[in-house]
Structure formats: structure tokens, C-alpha cells
Amino acid sequence: MSDVGDVTGPAEIILAEPRGFCAGVDRAIEIVERALQKFGAPIYVRHEIVHNTFVVNDLKSKGAIFIEDLADVPPGATLVFSAHGVSKAIQLEAQGRGFEVFDATCPLVTKVHVEVAKLAKEGYEFIMIGHKGHPEVEGTMGQLDHGIHLVEDVADVARVQPAQTAKLAVVTQTTLSVDDAAEISAAVRARFPSVREPKQQDICYATQNRQDAVKVMSPQVDVLIVVGSPTSSNSNRLAELARKLGVDSYMVDNAGELKPEWLAGKQRVGLTAGASAPEVLVREVIDRIRGLGAVSVRKIDGIEETVKFPLPKGLRLDTKGSAA
């Protein structure tokens, strides 16, 4: 262990607030755990329930089986859709195969799906701001069989060719960089001045809050560690944001990935976690940084999140405390 006076090691850990699990992730994990309690193992889950290695492995150990292709699910099985949402085609296939389905799609993603369905009936086409290949983007774009166009950056906006522009609406992946999405939205408005935008931005409250916390924290730290898995969009955005603000930033899936050289000569270490990263991993990283010399931990002031989302019918607790 480094000596407290060792100038090469960190002296202080500064914790972001808020960090870690959001209401949608809490709900998704609880859906799988309740389904396991009620129906017994195995419970099949399409795609990783949330993008975190620790969470997925923990649920696997309890009897969850993660699949991508519904053909891998036996007839009559219980199936959970991940927090990222699925396309209409996947919903119909699951229905056709007769599975008992519980939908763990984050309600804030579902809100985007509902908006797309409503406006499509009114004749709208859509520009979706998001990352190609991300399951949330595939799920949202898969709400329609045509008329929804993906843009990943400002350059894409110049290239997009909707069939008509009289009725055009924009929707956004919920876990994007707030600043990047604003820049791309501005480019969409500049090219299509009459474009319809959501009443409230599609980027979720938790993504916004965690990015805002990084903005507050960055001037106070010499390096930022983000706890999150490589597949987690919102975790990647936190690390990117810190770098844009001029702070060295690294993402770790767990404490074992933390490299001491990242902290060499850094006095104040910022620490946050993506919305799918559990607090137990943050605590392990704190212990690891303490082992490298940090002697104090301080939280920054931040928004207290009180959002809770209800569970699907069939998994709520009855008055005796068992799943109804």
C-alpha cells in the first residue's frame, strides 16, 4: 500500500451523485428475479437484460438464460424482453411461439415507441438519432417497417433522404450524449425547419443526471474512473464527456481492470458509474483506489433520484409478500 504522503498516489476519491442504477435498470433486473422466484429456472431473456457483465453473470447463476434468437427458447417457456426494447417483429414472433412474455423494456424507451406508433398513424416519417446496431435503436426503428431513418452524426443529417418532409418527426436513443444529441438535433432543425420534436427530450433523466454530475465533477478532479461495461452506451458517454472537458478518463468493468499508472501523480480521483452498473462494483473500485493510497472519500452534491417504475402485472407482490 502506498504511504499517505506518497505524491505518486491519489489522496482523495470524489464520488459523483447520482451514479449507478436507474429506475429502468432496477425494474428490469427485478422482473427477471421475480420471474425466477415465481416460475423457477430457467427463465429466458432476449439480449442482455442490461449492459453489465456482473449483473448478467449474477442472473445466469440464478437460472436466467440469455438468448438472441427466439428459436433457442423452448415452447411454453417464460421469456423476458431486455430493458432496451424490441421490434414489432420480435413481439409478434414471441406471441406466435406462445411464450409467457414479461416486457422489461424501460418505460422511457416504451414512451418513444408509443410516440412513433402514434405519429406514424398520422403519416409521419422519422429521423432517429442514435448508434447503429445498438439494441435500443433496433427496437425503436423496428416499430415500423419503413419511414424511419437513422442518423449517427451531423454529417448523416446532410445525407438523409426522407420520402417527404411535410410530416417529419425526430426521436432519440435515450442513452446518448446530451450535448451531441443537441448538436445533431440542431442540424436536423436547420435542414428540416418544420420537423416535429418531442415535447420532452427522449434522452432519459438518468442519462442527463449522470452527465450533469460529470460536468460538475470534472473541474474538481485530475482523472475520472467510470464503472461500466464496454457495451453500455450511457457509461461510454460519461467517459467521453470527461475527456471532452479535458480530464483523463477510463472505463472499467470491475476493480481488477483499474491500472495504478492511470492514477500516478493524480491527487483527486473522480468516480462514477453508468446506469447499469451496481453499487457493489463502485465499492470495490473505492477499496482498490484506497489500496493505492487514497485516504478520503467525498461525495459531490447532486440530484436525488426518486423515480420508480411499476412491475408488470403477474410479477407484483401480493399483500402476503409473494409474487402475484
C-alpha positions, 0 to 999 in steps of 0.5 A, spaced: 500 500 500 502 506 498 504 511 504 499 517 505 504 522 503 506 518 497 505 524 491 505 518 486 498 516 489 491 519 489 489 522 496 482 523 495 476 519 491 470 524 489 464 520 488 459 523 483 451 523 485 447 520 482 451 514 479 449 507 478 442 504 477 436 507 474 429 506 475 429 502 468 435 498 470 432 496 477 425 494 474 428 490 469 433 486 473 427 485 478 422 482 473 427 477 471 428 475 479 421 475 480 420 471 474 425 466 477 422 466 484 415 465 481 416 460 475 423 457 477 429 456 472 430 457 467 427 463 465 429 466 458 431 473 456 432 476 449 439 480 449 442 482 455 437 484 460 442 490 461 449 492 459 453 489 465 457 483 465 456 482 473 449 483 473 448 478 467 453 473 470 449 474 477 442 472 473 445 466 469 447 463 476 440 464 478 437 460 472 436 466 467 438 464 460 440 469 455 438 468 448 438 472 441 434 468 437 427 466 439 428 459 436 433 457 442 427 458 447 423 452 448 415 452 447 411 454 453 417 457 456 417 464 460 421 469 456 423 476 458 424 482 453 431 486 455 430 493 458 432 496 451 426 494 447 424 490 441 421 490 434 414 489 432 417 483 429 420 480 435 413 481 439 409 478 434 414 472 433 414 471 441 406 471 441 406 466 435 411 461 439 406 462 445 411 464 450 409 467 457 412 474 455 414 479 461 416 486 457 422 489 461 423 494 456 424 501 460 418 505 460 422 511 457 424 507 451 416 504 451 414 512 451 418 513 444 415 507 441 408 509 443 410 516 440 412 513 433 406 508 433 402 514 434 405 519 429 406 514 424 398 513 424 398 520 422 403 519 416 409 521 419 416 519 417 422 519 422 429 521 423 432 517 429 438 519 432 442 514 435 448 508 434 447 503 429 446 496 431 445 498 438 439 494 441 435 500 443 435 503 436 433 496 433 427 496 437 425 503 436 426 503 428 423 496 428 416 499 430 415 500 423 417 497 417 419 503 413 419 511 414 424 511 419 431 513 418 437 513 422 442 518 423 449 517 427 452 524 426 451 531 423 454 529 417 448 523 416 443 529 417 446 532 410 445 525 407 438 523 409 433 522 404 426 522 407 420 520 402 417 527 404 418 532 409 411 535 410 410 530 416 417 529 419 418 527 426 425 526 430 426 521 436 432 519 440 436 513 443 435 515 450 442 513 452 446 518 448 450 524 449 446 530 451 450 535 448 451 531 441 444 529 441 443 537 441 448 538 436 445 533 431 438 535 433 440 542 431 442 540 424 436 536 423 432 543 425 436 547 420 435 542 414 428 540 416 425 547 419 418 544 420 420 537 423 416 535 429 420 534 436 418 531 442 415 535 447 420 532 452 427 530 450 427 522 449 434 522 452 432 519 459 433 523 466 438 518 468 442 519 462 442 527 463 443 526 471 449 522 470 452 527 465 450 533 469 454 530 475 460 529 470 460 536 468 460 538 475 465 533 477 470 534 472 473 541 474 474 538 481 478 532 479 485 530 475 482 523 472 475 520 472 474 512 473 467 510 470 464 503 472 461 500 466 461 495 461 464 496 454 457 495 451 453 500 455 452 506 451 450 511 457 457 509 461 461 510 454 458 517 454 460 519 461 467 517 459 467 521 453 464 527 456 470 527 461 475 527 456 471 532 452 472 537 458 479 535 458 480 530 464 483 523 463 478 518 463 477 510 463 472 505 463 472 499 467 468 493 468 470 491 475 476 493 480 481 488 477 481 492 470 483 499 474 491 500 472 495 504 478 499 508 472 492 511 470 492 514 477 500 516 478 501 523 480 493 524 480 491 527 487 483 527 486 480 521 483 473 522 480 468 516 480 462 514 477 458 509 474 453 508 468 446 506 469 447 499 469 452 498 473 451 496 481 453 499 487 457 493 489 462 494 483 463 502 485 465 499 492 470 495 490 473 500 485 473 505 492 477 499 496 482 498 490 483 506 489 484 506 497 489 500 496 493 505 492 493 510 497 487 514 497 485 516 504 478 520 503 472 519 500 467 525 498 461 525 495 459 531 490 452 534 491 447 532 486 440 530 484 436 525 488 433 520 484 426 518 486 423 515 480 420 508 480 417 504 475 411 499 476 412 491 475 408 488 470 402 485 472 403 477 474 410 479 477 407 484 483 407 482 490 401 480 493 399 483 500 402 476 503 409 478 500 409 473 494 409 474 487 402 475 484 
